[in-house]
Amino acid sequence: MNTTEVFLLAMLLIFVVPFLIWRLGRTDYFAPLAIVQIIMGVVLGPGVLGAALPEYHAFVFNPDVVKTLNGIALWGVMLFVMLAGIELDLKKVWQHRRESATAAGLSLGMPLLLGCAAALLLLAYPGWIGPKAATWQFLLGTGMACAVTALPVLVLLMEKLDILRQPMGQRILRYASLDDVAIWGVLAVIMLDWERMGRQVGFLLAFTVLTLLFRRLMVRLQQSDRWYVALIWLVACGFGADWAGLHFMVGAFLAGVVMDADWFGQEQLDNLFKTVLLVMMPVFFLSTGLKTKWDLGGYAVFFAAGLLLFASVGGKLVGAHIAGRVLKWKDGEASIIGWLLQTKGLIEIIFANILLDKGIITSETFTALLLMAVGSTMLTIPVVHPKLSRAANRGLVGQASS
């Protein structure tokens, strides 16, 4: 077979296998299609398919095919992260700043502390900290990975639970949006390269100035032109951030944050989001799976994943319950909010990918974080759905926070 035929064979595996498992297995309640695709990315990687059928795996996922897949994945994830940035509505966050800051701060801070403690425990054993990481970078990076809330996946799950447009759903979006900003901000700090500090300061200054010009330009353009200019802006921000040493995904998120959703229309943004998720992100999941390895005696990654899952879920729930007491939430609200905010999904995987690319964590730590993200997301609907049913009976859902 030539390279084109092998590439198309790889694409068949990427799209056919997860869809059949999702549709025939009826996994939607506990594992939406995106989660099945993530899991199958791991299965098709070297840790499972590569170990079972090494010659076949090397044939299908040869270097030429992997490079092509990585190119598609890179562009897809840049679009995805940009859309996540556009979802952030800073005006609404400011209107409810006390409530939002309290809830978001506690739901971020508690899993961050527990995640750092888990990372400190992992440091006692070899093979978890990356070759280019300082101890503080590993601790903070792993802790922040436990604190991540996957805003785009959270939107999908709340749509499925039919609370996205309700007051509780909008509150949760505000908390998750603030956490999103903090997560990318901390990531930028972790990525700081003191030798390239001049580039990074220069990028941030240029970004600030160009953002003012970009926003003035966008309001003067017709909607069809805005889409094209937005893509140019995305590429420029991604290139600038990566050139400065901050990583192209930090640039992609910043590119989206400074755009207003009403420039494009919510329906069009939703359609693009679903298109990117359908057409391009499965390739990203596969390229992510190709990085997973089962080293360190094999099953140590499962212990690490369980430890990190405990830190992530436990931290979010503790933070939400403390926020509930401070803000005087109704009984049952804190548990629902905490479980929804602990959803990891794609942003967790993107975050871990950046840490792996920069040598902050090893492939074993990456695999543990990937398993933690999958487990976290799969737990969400089965746990939250009955809680929402009980809350609806008590009249909690749909009530605005005091």
Order of alpha helices (4+ residues) and beta strands (2+ residues): alpha-alpha-alpha-alpha-alpha-alpha-alpha-alpha-alpha-alpha-alpha-alpha-alpha-alpha-alpha-alpha-alpha-alpha-alpha
